[in-house]
Amino acid sequence: MAEGLVNYTRLDDSAEKIIHTQGYPMCPDDEVWVADAEGNPLPQGEVGRLMTRGPYTFRGYYKSPQHNASAFDANGFYCSAI
């Protein structure tokens, strides 16, 4: 995903966090979570769609409602592919 969301890890983070997570959102207003194919939240550690929303996250495709309908949920979260 490269739609404006910036995450980072710190030098003092564990190797586990650095290698196996998205790190921390850069902006405190960013929201990031993982959903199943139906859009339901998944428990930590499960694989699914990365859902993101924030002040500088991509808001939609220009003049392409069909892409917007498949790329965003009803709450405005951008949905990655599985």
C-alpha positions as CSV (number, residue, x, y, z in Angstrom):
1,M,0.0,0.0,0.0
2,A,1.5,3.3,-1.0
3,E,-1.5,5.7,-0.8
4,G,-0.2,8.3,1.6
5,L,0.1,6.2,4.8
6,V,3.5,6.3,6.4
7,N,4.4,3.9,9.2
8,Y,7.8,3.5,10.9
9,T,9.7,1.5,13.4
10,R,12.3,2.8,15.9
11,L,15.9,1.7,16.3
12,D,15.1,0.3,19.7
13,D,12.1,-1.8,18.6
14,S,12.4,-5.5,18.7
15,A,13.4,-7.5,15.6
16,E,10.0,-9.1,15.8
17,K,8.3,-5.7,15.5
18,I,10.6,-4.4,12.8
19,I,10.3,-7.5,10.6
20,H,6.8,-8.7,11.1
21,T,4.6,-5.6,11.6
22,Q,3.7,-2.4,9.8
23,G,5.2,-0.4,12.7
24,Y,3.6,2.8,14.1
25,P,1.5,5.2,12.1
26,M,3.4,8.5,11.5
27,C,0.3,10.7,12.3
28,P,-1.7,10.2,15.5
29,D,-4.9,10.6,13.4
30,D,-4.2,7.6,11.2
31,E,-6.3,4.6,11.7
32,V,-5.0,1.2,10.6
33,W,-6.6,-2.3,11.1
34,V,-7.0,-5.6,9.4
35,A,-10.3,-6.9,8.0
36,D,-11.5,-10.2,6.6
37,A,-13.0,-10.4,3.1
38,E,-16.4,-9.2,4.4
39,G,-14.9,-6.2,6.2
40,N,-15.0,-7.5,9.7
41,P,-12.0,-6.8,12.1
42,L,-9.6,-9.7,12.5
43,P,-7.7,-10.6,15.6
44,Q,-4.0,-9.5,15.9
45,G,-1.7,-11.7,13.9
46,E,-4.3,-12.8,11.3
47,V,-3.9,-12.1,7.6
48,G,-6.4,-10.0,5.7
49,R,-7.1,-6.6,4.1
50,L,-5.2,-3.6,5.4
51,M,-7.8,-0.9,6.2
52,T,-6.5,2.7,6.5
53,R,-7.9,6.1,7.0
54,G,-6.2,9.4,7.9
55,P,-5.7,13.1,7.1
56,Y,-3.4,12.4,4.2
57,T,-4.6,9.0,3.0
58,F,-5.8,8.7,-0.5
59,R,-9.5,9.7,-0.7
60,G,-10.7,8.3,-4.1
61,Y,-10.1,7.7,-7.8
62,Y,-10.9,10.7,-10.1
63,K,-14.2,10.1,-11.9
64,S,-14.1,6.4,-11.2
65,P,-17.0,5.5,-8.9
66,Q,-16.7,1.7,-9.7
67,H,-13.1,1.7,-8.4
68,N,-14.1,3.8,-5.3
69,A,-16.9,1.4,-4.5
70,S,-14.4,-1.5,-4.4
71,A,-11.5,0.3,-2.8
72,F,-13.3,2.0,0.2
73,D,-15.7,0.8,2.8
74,A,-18.8,2.6,4.0
75,N,-16.8,4.5,6.6
76,G,-14.2,5.8,4.2
77,F,-11.4,3.3,5.0
78,Y,-9.1,2.5,2.0
79,C,-9.0,-1.3,1.6
80,S,-5.9,-3.1,0.3
81,A,-6.2,-6.3,-1.6
82,I,-5.6,-9.6,0.2
